[in-house]
Amino acid sequence: MNDNLRTHMVTLLEDENARTCVYFICQAEDAEHAREQAMDMYPQGKITNILKSPKPGDTVWWNDPDEDMASGHYQVSVVDSDSGDIEYPGTMVLIKNRHGSTAEVPASELEEEHDVEHLANDVRDSESSDGCGGDYTIVKRSCLIALLDQLQVAKLSQKANALAATQQALSQSMEYAEKLAGFVQHVAALNLWGYDKDDGNPYQECEDPDEGHSDSHNCLMELIEQARRL
């Protein structure tokens, strides 16, 4: 069994003269795979929608048949079938929008989530100036609300991504600052020998090492190496 396969429902017209849609349900890796299978079955077909069987939590677009009054994005709560997948066009799906409104609708009324570009095209295609004066126009309410909602979500997502990037940068900066502070403290803790203070008096922090200059040189080299690794 191929774990990459998901149930897909393809909606299409059998040919250019068809007035009603047919539904082709198959197992496919993605929408393109489902399209290929549907076109093999209906070579003259015109595909109008491809829906991957949704899972609870997925976002879908509901086309409300009641003059699009409640059309928009909804989150899937339950796919009412024994398999948990769409088994036929009338498989009922319980959905809920962000305002808490719920509906139980047939799978045939659902589409994949609409992105901003899709929604913008929906608004433009719904435009009408009938009965309007001046620069006023009419667009479908459900399309406009969905577009505004999606733009708001996209804006919040951008802000969240920017905040996450800022937090990561701050965290990295703090980590680097802690390393630098530790290095400075390590150097400051070393003992001075054979060196006078500004007032001319020698430091009395330790006895002169037996191999003083050699030891100091090795210590300096080690410090340079540590500094380069920071």
C-alpha positions as CSV (number, residue, x, y, z in Angstrom):
1,M,0.0,0.0,0.0
2,N,1.3,3.4,-1.0
3,D,1.1,5.7,2.1
4,N,1.4,8.8,-0.2
5,L,-2.0,8.2,-1.8
6,R,-5.0,10.2,-0.6
7,T,-8.6,10.2,-1.7
8,H,-9.3,12.9,-4.3
9,M,-12.7,13.9,-5.8
10,V,-12.6,15.4,-9.3
11,T,-15.6,17.4,-10.5
12,L,-15.9,17.7,-14.3
13,L,-18.1,18.0,-17.3
14,E,-17.9,15.0,-19.5
15,D,-17.7,17.1,-22.7
16,E,-18.3,20.7,-23.8
17,N,-22.0,20.0,-24.3
18,A,-22.6,18.6,-20.8
19,R,-24.9,20.6,-18.5
20,T,-24.4,18.6,-15.3
21,C,-21.2,17.6,-13.5
22,V,-19.9,14.1,-12.9
23,Y,-17.7,13.2,-10.0
24,F,-14.6,11.0,-10.2
25,I,-13.2,9.6,-7.0
26,C,-9.7,8.1,-7.0
27,Q,-6.6,7.5,-4.9
28,A,-3.8,9.9,-6.0
29,E,-0.5,11.4,-4.8
30,D,-1.6,14.9,-5.5
31,A,-4.1,17.0,-7.6
32,E,-2.1,16.5,-10.8
33,H,-2.1,12.7,-10.4
34,A,-5.9,12.9,-9.8
35,R,-6.3,15.1,-12.9
36,E,-4.4,12.5,-15.0
37,Q,-6.7,9.7,-13.8
38,A,-9.8,11.7,-14.5
39,M,-8.7,12.6,-18.0
40,D,-7.9,9.0,-18.7
41,M,-11.5,8.1,-17.8
42,Y,-13.1,11.2,-19.5
43,P,-10.8,12.3,-22.4
44,Q,-13.2,15.0,-23.5
45,G,-13.9,16.2,-19.9
46,K,-13.5,19.7,-18.5
47,I,-12.4,19.7,-14.9
48,T,-14.0,22.3,-12.7
49,N,-12.7,21.3,-9.3
50,I,-10.2,18.9,-7.6
51,L,-10.7,18.3,-3.9
52,K,-8.3,16.3,-1.7
53,S,-10.4,14.5,0.9
54,P,-10.0,16.8,3.9
55,K,-9.1,15.7,7.4
56,P,-10.3,17.3,10.7
57,G,-8.5,20.6,11.1
58,D,-8.1,21.2,7.4
59,T,-9.3,24.4,5.9
60,V,-11.7,24.2,2.9
61,W,-13.9,26.6,0.9
62,W,-17.6,26.1,1.1
63,N,-19.8,27.2,-1.8
64,D,-23.1,27.9,-0.1
65,P,-25.8,27.0,-2.7
66,D,-28.1,29.6,-1.0
67,E,-26.9,32.5,-3.2
68,D,-23.5,32.2,-1.6
69,M,-24.8,33.8,1.6
70,A,-22.4,31.9,3.8
71,S,-19.7,30.9,1.3
72,G,-16.2,31.2,2.7
73,H,-13.4,29.4,4.5
74,Y,-14.3,26.8,7.1
75,Q,-12.3,24.3,9.2
76,V,-13.3,20.7,8.9
77,S,-14.6,19.1,12.1
78,V,-15.8,15.7,10.8
79,V,-16.0,13.8,7.6
80,D,-19.0,11.6,8.2
81,S,-18.1,8.3,6.6
82,D,-16.8,4.9,7.8
83,S,-13.4,5.5,6.3
84,G,-13.1,9.2,7.4
85,D,-12.7,10.1,3.7
86,I,-15.0,11.3,0.9
87,E,-16.6,8.2,-0.4
88,Y,-19.1,9.8,-2.8
89,P,-20.2,13.4,-3.7
90,G,-22.9,13.3,-1.0
91,T,-20.6,12.4,1.9
92,M,-21.5,14.9,4.6
93,V,-18.8,17.0,6.1
94,L,-19.2,19.1,9.3
95,I,-17.5,22.4,9.0
96,K,-17.0,25.5,11.2
97,N,-15.9,29.0,10.4
98,R,-13.8,31.4,12.5
99,H,-16.9,33.0,13.9
100,G,-18.2,29.7,15.3
101,S,-20.9,29.1,12.7
102,T,-21.3,25.5,11.7
103,A,-22.8,23.7,8.8
104,E,-23.1,20.1,7.6
105,V,-22.6,20.1,3.8
106,P,-22.0,17.5,1.1
107,A,-18.5,17.1,-0.2
108,S,-19.6,18.3,-3.6
109,E,-20.0,21.8,-2.3
110,L,-16.4,22.0,-1.1
111,E,-13.2,23.2,-2.7
112,E,-9.6,23.5,-1.6
113,E,-8.6,26.6,0.5
114,H,-8.5,29.7,-1.7
115,D,-5.3,31.7,-1.6
116,V,-5.2,35.5,-1.8
117,E,-4.8,35.5,-5.6
118,H,-7.8,33.2,-6.0
119,L,-9.9,35.4,-3.8
120,A,-8.8,38.6,-5.6
121,N,-9.9,37.0,-8.9
122,D,-13.2,36.0,-7.3
123,V,-13.9,39.6,-6.2
124,R,-12.9,41.0,-9.6
125,D,-15.0,38.4,-11.5
126,S,-18.0,39.2,-9.3
127,E,-17.9,42.9,-9.9
128,S,-20.9,44.7,-11.4
129,S,-21.7,48.4,-11.9
130,D,-25.4,47.8,-12.5
131,G,-27.4,50.5,-10.7
132,C,-24.3,52.2,-9.4
133,G,-23.2,55.8,-10.1
134,G,-19.9,57.5,-10.2
135,D,-16.9,55.3,-9.1
136,Y,-19.1,52.9,-7.2
137,T,-19.4,49.3,-8.0
138,I,-20.9,46.1,-6.6
139,V,-19.0,42.9,-5.7
140,K,-20.1,39.7,-4.1
141,R,-20.1,40.1,-0.3
142,S,-18.8,36.6,0.5
143,C,-15.8,37.0,-1.9
144,L,-14.9,40.4,-0.5
145,I,-15.2,39.3,3.2
146,A,-13.1,36.2,2.5
147,L,-10.4,38.3,0.7
148,L,-10.2,40.8,3.6
149,D,-10.0,37.9,6.1
150,Q,-7.2,36.2,4.2
151,L,-5.3,39.5,3.9
152,Q,-5.6,40.0,7.7
153,V,-4.4,36.4,8.3
154,A,-1.5,36.9,5.9
155,K,-0.5,40.2,7.6
156,L,-0.6,38.5,11.0
157,S,1.5,35.7,9.7
158,Q,4.1,38.1,8.3
159,K,4.2,39.9,11.7
160,A,4.6,36.5,13.5
161,N,7.4,35.5,11.1
162,A,9.2,38.8,11.6
163,L,8.8,38.5,15.4
164,A,10.2,35.0,15.3
165,A,13.2,36.1,13.3
166,T,13.8,39.0,15.6
167,Q,13.6,36.7,18.7
168,Q,16.1,34.3,17.1
169,A,18.5,37.1,16.2
170,L,18.3,38.4,19.8
171,S,18.8,35.0,21.2
172,Q,21.9,34.5,19.1
173,S,23.2,37.9,20.0
174,M,22.8,37.2,23.7
175,E,24.5,33.9,23.4
176,Y,27.4,35.5,21.6
177,A,27.6,38.3,24.2
178,E,27.8,35.7,27.0
179,K,30.7,34.0,25.2
180,L,32.5,37.3,24.8
181,A,31.9,38.2,28.4
182,G,33.2,34.9,29.5
183,F,36.4,35.3,27.4
184,V,37.0,38.8,28.8
185,Q,36.6,37.5,32.4
186,H,39.0,34.7,31.6
187,V,41.7,37.1,30.3
188,A,41.1,39.5,33.2
189,A,41.6,36.7,35.7
190,L,45.2,36.0,34.5
191,N,48.0,37.1,36.8
192,L,50.3,40.0,35.8
193,W,54.1,39.7,36.3
194,G,57.1,41.7,35.3
195,Y,54.9,44.7,34.5
196,D,54.5,48.1,36.2
197,K,51.3,49.9,37.1
198,D,50.7,53.5,35.8
199,D,52.3,54.8,39.0
200,G,55.5,52.9,38.3
201,N,55.1,50.3,41.0
202,P,55.3,46.6,39.8
203,Y,52.3,44.3,40.0
204,Q,52.7,41.7,42.8
205,E,50.1,39.2,41.6
206,C,52.5,36.2,41.4
207,E,56.1,35.0,41.4
208,D,58.0,35.3,38.2
209,P,57.6,32.0,36.3
210,D,60.7,29.9,35.6
211,E,60.0,30.1,31.9
212,G,58.2,33.4,32.1
213,H,58.5,34.7,28.6
214,S,57.9,31.3,27.0
215,D,54.9,30.7,29.2
216,S,53.5,34.2,28.5
217,H,54.0,33.7,24.7
218,N,52.2,30.3,24.8
219,C,49.4,31.8,26.9
220,L,49.0,34.7,24.4
221,M,48.9,32.3,21.5
222,E,46.2,30.3,23.2
223,L,44.1,33.4,23.9
224,I,44.4,34.5,20.2
225,E,43.1,31.0,19.2
226,Q,40.2,31.2,21.6
227,A,39.3,34.7,20.4
228,R,39.2,33.5,16.8
229,R,36.9,30.7,17.7
230,L,34.3,33.1,19.1
